[in-house]
């Protein structure tokens, strides 16, 4: 890299809906070199018909129409791009896409939600989270990793506006938080929290109910994780809370030139 590389991640909660809510203006203003999207909710044919100002577009759509899906839009070509984790825990929901660039691999993820009644909590704890941890560590043994996306967990009490009221809510159970902690302990850094250890009221998702966003009653569940050896290259991180268009806001990492 000859200049800082800006990577932005955003759960758009339906790319076609987001395109009608200022997506193009966001791209012009924030000018990412690489943009990772989650929950695109578009099949390959639908997604290929959309017009994006990026020459290189990679997508992993869910088998189920109008559901989940991830994509990477880039100004620079990936050396390789892999869809999914090639693991039984990865069940065709388009939740992982990995693009290898010079010096690192970028793993874009949309972690399954444990859902109302914690219907998928056992799947999260026993299958998905361990499989994703193995997957990142397999990459990390070969090349430094940046993993971004909607991890569907608020790790610490500082990452959620109302921790006491959400102890057994999907995304803030002890089980999910423990699994995320294991991921960090295996060699990855929550970059925003690393550089902003005491920052409060910094959230990336708000319920559509009861004016939660206007009152900033939110959760920080969208992250950039990085291999520890990449920390010297990280120039800055950011959460763009003022950007609307989804129930999530974008998050960013910027890598200094090599």
Long-range contacts (C-beta under 8 A, 24 or more apart in sequence): 1-102, 1-103, 1-255, 1-257, 1-258, 2-257, 3-257, 4-235, 4-254, 4-255, 4-256, 4-257, 5-33, 5-34, 5-254, 5-255, 5-257, 6-30, 6-31, 6-32, 6-33, 6-34, 6-252, 6-253, 6-254, 7-32, 7-33, 7-34, 7-35, 7-36, 7-106, 7-146, 7-148, 7-224, 7-252, 7-253, 7-254, 7-255, 8-32, 8-34, 8-35, 8-36, 8-250, 8-251, 8-252, 9-35, 9-36, 9-37, 9-38, 9-108, 9-148, 9-149, 9-222, 9-224, 9-250, 9-251, 9-252, 10-35, 10-36, 10-37, 10-38, 10-222, 10-246, 10-248, 10-249, 10-250, 10-251, 11-37, 11-38, 11-39, 11-110, 11-149, 11-150, 11-205, 11-222, 11-246, 11-247, 11-248, 12-37, 12-38, 12-39, 12-40, 12-245, 12-246, 12-248, 13-39, 13-41, 13-246, 13-247, 13-248, 14-39, 14-40, 14-41, 14-246, 15-40, 15-41, 15-42, 15-47, 15-50, 15-71, 16-41, 16-42, 16-46, 16-50, 18-245, 18-246, 19-50, 21-244, 21-245, 21-246, 22-243, 22-244, 22-245, 23-245, 24-53, 26-243, 26-245, 26-250, 27-52, 27-53, 30-240, 30-243, 30-250, 30-252, 32-252, 33-74, 33-75, 33-76, 34-72, 34-73, 34-74, 34-75, 34-76, 34-99, 34-101, 34-106, 35-72, 35-73, 35-74, 36-70, 36-71, 36-72, 36-73, 36-106, 36-108, 36-148, 36-149, 37-70, 37-71, 37-72, 37-73, 37-108, 38-69, 38-70, 38-108, 38-109, 38-110, 38-149, 38-150, 39-68, 39-69, 39-110, 39-150, 40-68, 40-69, 40-70, 40-71, 40-94, 41-66, 41-67, 41-68, 41-69, 42-66, 42-69, 47-71, 58-97, 58-99, 59-94, 59-97, 60-84, 60-94, 60-95, 60-96, 60-97, 61-94, 62-92, 62-93, 62-94, 62-95, 63-92, 63-93, 63-94, 64-92, 64-93, 67-93, 68-93, 68-94, 68-95, 68-110, 69-93, 69-94, 69-110, 70-94, 70-95, 70-96, 70-97, 70-108, 70-109, 70-110, 70-149, 71-97, 71-108, 72-97, 72-99, 72-106, 72-108, 74-99, 76-101, 85-131, 85-132, 85-135, 87-131, 87-134, 87-135, 88-127, 88-131, 89-123, 89-127, 89-128, 89-130, 89-131, 89-132, 90-131, 96-132, 96-135, 98-139, 100-143, 103-143, 103-144, 103-258, 104-143, 104-144, 104-145, 104-146, 104-227, 104-230, 105-139, 105-143, 105-144, 105-145, 105-146, 106-146, 106-147, 106-148, 107-135, 107-136, 107-139, 107-145, 107-146, 107-147, 107-148, 108-147, 108-148, 108-149, 109-147, 109-148, 109-149, 109-150, 109-151, 110-149, 110-150, 111-149, 111-150, 111-151, 111-152, 111-153, 112-152, 113-152, 113-170, 113-171, 114-152, 114-170, 114-171, 114-173, 114-176, 115-170, 116-170, 118-168, 118-170, 118-173, 121-170, 121-173, 121-175, 121-176, 124-175, 124-176, 124-179, 125-175, 125-176, 125-179, 129-176, 129-179, 129-180, 129-182, 129-183, 130-179, 132-183, 133-179, 133-182, 133-183, 133-186, 136-183, 136-186, 136-188, 136-225, 137-186, 137-187, 140-187, 140-188, 140-227, 144-226, 144-227, 144-229, 144-230, 145-188, 145-225, 145-226, 145-227, 145-230, 146-224, 146-225, 146-226, 146-227, 146-230, 146-253, 147-188, 147-223, 147-224, 147-225, 147-226, 148-222, 148-223, 148-224, 148-225, 148-251, 148-253, 149-222, 149-223, 150-205, 150-221, 150-222, 150-248, 151-180, 151-221, 151-222, 151-223, 152-176, 152-221, 153-177, 153-179, 153-180, 153-221, 154-219, 154-220, 154-221, 155-180, 155-181, 155-184, 155-190, 155-193, 155-220, 156-193, 158-198, 158-199, 158-200, 159-193, 159-203, 159-219, 159-220, 159-221, 160-203, 160-218, 160-219, 160-220, 161-201, 161-203, 161-216, 161-217, 161-218, 161-219, 162-217, 171-219, 171-221, 172-219, 183-225, 184-225, 187-227, 187-228, 188-225, 188-226, 188-227, 188-228, 189-225, 189-226, 189-227, 189-228, 189-231, 190-223, 190-224, 190-225, 191-223, 191-224, 191-225, 191-226, 191-231, 191-234, 191-237, 191-253, 192-220, 192-223, 192-224, 192-237, 192-239, 192-251, 194-231, 195-234, 195-236, 195-237, 196-237, 202-239, 202-241, 203-239, 203-241, 204-239, 204-241, 204-248, 204-249, 204-251, 205-247, 205-248, 205-249, 206-247, 207-247, 208-247, 213-247, 216-241, 222-248, 222-249, 222-251, 223-251, 224-251, 224-252, 224-253, 226-253, 230-255, 233-258
